[in-house]
Amino acid sequence: MLFARCREPLRMATSFVPRSMSSTPQNAGRLLFVVQAPETVDFSEPALPPGLDAEKLHARIAVGLGQMVERGWNADLCLVRPDATAPVAIKRQLATATYDCVVVGGAIRLPARNSPLFEMIVDAVRKSAPRASISFNTRAEDAENLSCDDDTARPDLSPPPALSWGGRWRHPARDSVD
């Protein structure tokens, strides 16, 4: 299973990103690009662009990664299969670094039959990287439209400093501490 884990495709993806661009990031944020492995995509799906095939999708992914790096992101690629191994692979990859943004590719999000896969992926990201923004693209090469570049897209999900957790949120001035 070539795409069961993200680490194997990452080695392949490094050839897509020119070293000169990756060594001088502008914002040094870390981004994970989650894409369905092109060899597993049903290209007859009407939601996908006509004429797209695995080879063209690989090329588009390479262009997208290059654009992300040009925008200053330290971009990693995670190719997933459209099955229950996808969230496992994403959780494993998210555990390797702190990601500021996770981009979910259009081949996962657009086809209606992929709704369960899309939900599993979003759930895995929210649980494994709760502070990461989640962004979506419609084409692998439309990195200029990602919401990850906007600081307001990264909400601070940590509790307010005055609150504490003990099975429920407690405010020191209003709630008695048991």
C-alpha positions, 0 to 999 in steps of 0.5 A: 500500500503505497499511500497508506502513510503520508511519510512515503509520499512526502519523500516523493513530494520533495522532488516537486518543491525546488530547494531554493524556494523552500529554504527561504519561506516568507511566513515560515508557516507549516501547511499540510496539503491532503490530496486523494492519491491520483491513482485512486480517483474516479475521473468519470465523476462529473464534479471533476474537470473533464479530461483529468487523469492521474498523470495530469493530477500529479502534475497539478499537485506539483504546481499547487505545492510549488505555489504554496512554497512560493507564498512562503509556506513550508508545505508537506504533501499527504496522499490518501486513499478513499477509505478508512486509512485516510484519517489514520494517515492524516493523524500520523502526519499531523503528529510529526509537526505543528501545522498552521493550515491543512488544505483538503484537495478538491478531489476529496471534497467535490464528489458527493460520494466522497462526503463520508471521506471528507467528513472523516478527514475534517474530523481527523484534522480537528482532533489532531490539529485543533489550532490549524486552519482548514482550507479547501481548494477546487483545483490543485493549482489554486493556492492563491485562493487559500484562506490560510494566508489570512491570520483571522482564519486561524481562530485561537481555540484555547480557553480564556485564561480565567477559566479552568477545566475540571470536567467542565469549564469553571470561572474562578469568580462565579463557580465554586471549586470543588 
